[in-house]
Amino acid sequence: MLTLDFSDKSVSYVTFVRDVAAEVVRQLKAQRDEPVMVSQNKAYAMFGRGNVDRWRKQGKVNPCKRPGKLEYFVAELREAQRRQQDYFDV
């Protein structure tokens, strides 16, 4: 039986693969259940105000202006989140 050794424990390969698959399914379900757009306050809560404001300033996300509020596409926010961050770019 093949086992994988981590610093704190050993697990079988089958257990490791099953756990990874379960986590992938959980994340896919969570993304499927996400709304298409979220308000600016919800975007701040999900991704952090500093991140959303920086991505907007850099043009990585573009809010939709609606009467009385700003909304963001969740797909744009997720894409910005996946990109390698450039905190120190000026």
C-alpha positions as CSV (number, residue, x, y, z in Angstrom):
1,M,0.0,0.0,0.0
2,L,1.3,3.4,-1.0
3,T,1.4,6.0,1.8
4,L,2.2,9.7,1.7
5,D,4.3,11.1,4.6
6,F,3.6,14.6,5.8
7,S,5.4,16.3,8.6
8,D,2.6,15.6,11.1
9,K,1.2,12.2,9.8
10,S,1.1,9.5,7.1
11,V,-1.9,8.8,5.1
12,S,-2.6,6.2,2.4
13,Y,-2.7,7.4,-1.2
14,V,-6.3,6.3,-1.6
15,T,-7.3,8.4,1.5
16,F,-5.4,11.4,0.2
17,V,-7.0,11.3,-3.3
18,R,-10.4,10.8,-1.8
19,D,-10.0,13.8,0.5
20,V,-8.7,16.0,-2.4
21,A,-11.6,14.9,-4.6
22,A,-14.1,15.7,-1.8
23,E,-12.5,19.2,-1.4
24,V,-12.7,19.9,-5.1
25,V,-16.4,18.9,-5.2
26,R,-17.1,21.1,-2.2
27,Q,-15.4,24.1,-3.9
28,L,-17.2,23.5,-7.2
29,K,-20.5,23.4,-5.4
30,A,-19.8,26.6,-3.5
31,Q,-18.9,28.3,-6.8
32,R,-21.9,27.0,-8.6
33,D,-24.2,28.4,-5.8
34,E,-22.6,31.8,-5.9
35,P,-24.6,34.7,-7.4
36,V,-23.5,36.2,-10.7
37,M,-23.1,39.7,-9.1
38,V,-22.6,41.0,-5.5
39,S,-22.9,44.4,-4.0
40,Q,-19.8,46.3,-3.1
41,N,-20.3,45.6,0.6
42,K,-20.6,41.9,-0.1
43,A,-17.5,42.0,-2.3
44,Y,-15.6,43.7,0.6
45,A,-16.8,40.9,3.0
46,M,-15.8,38.1,0.6
47,F,-12.4,39.4,-0.7
48,G,-11.3,42.2,1.6
49,R,-11.8,45.9,1.1
50,G,-8.1,46.5,0.3
51,N,-8.1,43.8,-2.4
52,V,-11.3,45.0,-4.1
53,D,-10.2,48.6,-4.0
54,R,-6.8,47.7,-5.4
55,W,-8.2,45.5,-8.2
56,R,-10.6,48.3,-9.1
57,K,-7.9,50.9,-9.2
58,Q,-5.7,48.6,-11.4
59,G,-8.6,47.9,-13.7
60,K,-8.8,44.2,-13.0
61,V,-12.5,44.5,-11.9
62,N,-15.1,46.9,-13.1
63,P,-18.2,47.6,-11.0
64,C,-21.6,48.0,-12.5
65,K,-23.2,51.2,-11.4
66,R,-26.8,50.9,-10.5
67,P,-29.1,53.5,-8.9
68,G,-27.8,53.8,-5.3
69,K,-25.2,51.0,-5.4
70,L,-22.2,49.4,-7.0
71,E,-22.1,45.7,-8.0
72,Y,-19.3,43.5,-9.1
73,F,-19.3,40.3,-11.2
74,V,-18.2,37.4,-8.9
75,A,-16.3,35.8,-11.8
76,E,-14.1,39.0,-12.2
77,L,-13.4,39.0,-8.5
78,R,-12.5,35.3,-8.5
79,E,-10.2,35.8,-11.5
80,A,-8.4,38.7,-9.8
81,Q,-8.1,36.6,-6.7
82,R,-6.5,33.7,-8.6
83,R,-3.9,36.0,-10.3
84,Q,-0.5,36.3,-8.7
85,Q,-0.7,39.4,-6.6
86,D,1.3,42.5,-7.2
87,Y,1.1,44.4,-4.0
88,F,4.3,46.3,-4.5
89,D,3.6,47.6,-8.1
90,V,3.6,51.4,-8.3
